[in-house]
């Protein structure tokens, strides 16, 4: 099973949008993510519907933040992406009537639910500004300029 990178990728994009002086086109974002602009527009749509980004069509248009990073949590972005699967662990249904399989599945499902609740609780405490600040600190330790315009950082 292939992992879902949408959350990581959109967090990356949102921090770039915050650091970019102008709007960023879907093509610019696609280049950063090494994907297709159509994929960018489709994925960004949920963020736009929740009011985290806005888009303008035409010349000079593109994507920009609609809220400060301090007002957006990891949980907000996760929800806007329609809650992709957090864990790829799935239960077996080969022997639906087997009491051993039923007990195993219940134990695994209980543990998965508890882990998911804990992770989502933690997501709600992490603001995108915290991540951006961590980036800025790492960059300053390296003595590099923090302007991200056009960079692949």
QUIRA-V197146 format. One record per residue. PHI is phi in whole degrees, 0 to 359 (* if undefined). PSI is psi as a letter, one per 30 degrees, with the letter a starting at -180 (NA if undefined). NEAR is the number of other C-alpha atoms within 10 Angstrom. Layout:
phi & psi & near
PHI & PSI & NEAR
PHI & PSI & NEAR
This chain:
phi & psi & near
* & k & 5
276 & k & 5
287 & l & 10
263 & j & 13
260 & g & 9
302 & e & 16
298 & e & 19
301 & e & 12
294 & e & 14
288 & e & 20
299 & e & 18
303 & e & 18
297 & e & 20
298 & e & 24
290 & e & 19
298 & e & 24
301 & e & 22
296 & e & 20
271 & f & 15
269 & k & 17
295 & e & 12
250 & l & 14
296 & l & 18
246 & k & 22
285 & l & 22
300 & e & 21
294 & e & 17
297 & e & 16
294 & e & 24
299 & e & 18
294 & e & 15
299 & e & 17
269 & f & 16
57 & h & 10
218 & a & 12
265 & k & 13
303 & e & 17
296 & e & 12
297 & e & 12
299 & e & 22
299 & e & 18
295 & e & 11
287 & e & 17
289 & f & 23
303 & e & 17
296 & e & 18
291 & e & 22
293 & e & 18
299 & e & 11
274 & f & 15
85 & g & 13
272 & f & 21
227 & l & 19
226 & l & 18
227 & k & 19
231 & k & 12
271 & l & 9
88 & a & 8
299 & k & 7
83 & g & 10
276 & a & 14
142 & a & 18
258 & k & 23
211 & l & 22
292 & k & 22
255 & f & 16
224 & l & 13
293 & l & 13
303 & e & 19
294 & f & 13
261 & g & 11
235 & k & 18
255 & l & 21
302 & e & 21
296 & e & 20
301 & e & 20
292 & e & 24
302 & e & 23
296 & e & 15
296 & f & 21
271 & g & 18
63 & h & 10
48 & i & 12
300 & l & 14
304 & k & 11
275 & e & 14
232 & k & 11
267 & g & 10
288 & k & 11
234 & l & 10
273 & l & 14
271 & k & 11
229 & g & 11
291 & e & 8
228 & i & 10
304 & f & 10
267 & f & 9
281 & k & 10
295 & e & 10
294 & e & 11
299 & e & 16
299 & e & 16
295 & e & 11
298 & e & 13
298 & e & 16
298 & e & 13
296 & e & 12
296 & e & 15
293 & e & 15
299 & e & 12
295 & e & 12
297 & e & 16
299 & e & 11
296 & e & 12
295 & e & 14
296 & e & 15
300 & e & 12
296 & e & 11
296 & e & 13
294 & e & 15
299 & e & 13
293 & e & 13
306 & e & 16
291 & f & 15
262 & f & 13
258 & j & 16
270 & k & 18
298 & f & 23
295 & e & 17
296 & e & 14
293 & e & 18
298 & e & 20
296 & e & 13
298 & e & 12
299 & e & 15
300 & e & 16
297 & e & 13
297 & e & 13
295 & e & 14
293 & e & 12
297 & f & 9
275 & f & 9
71 & g & 9
259 & l & 10
292 & k & 9
268 & g & 14
291 & k & 13
261 & f & 15
309 & j & 14
79 & g & 13
272 & l & 9
258 & g & 10
291 & NA & 12
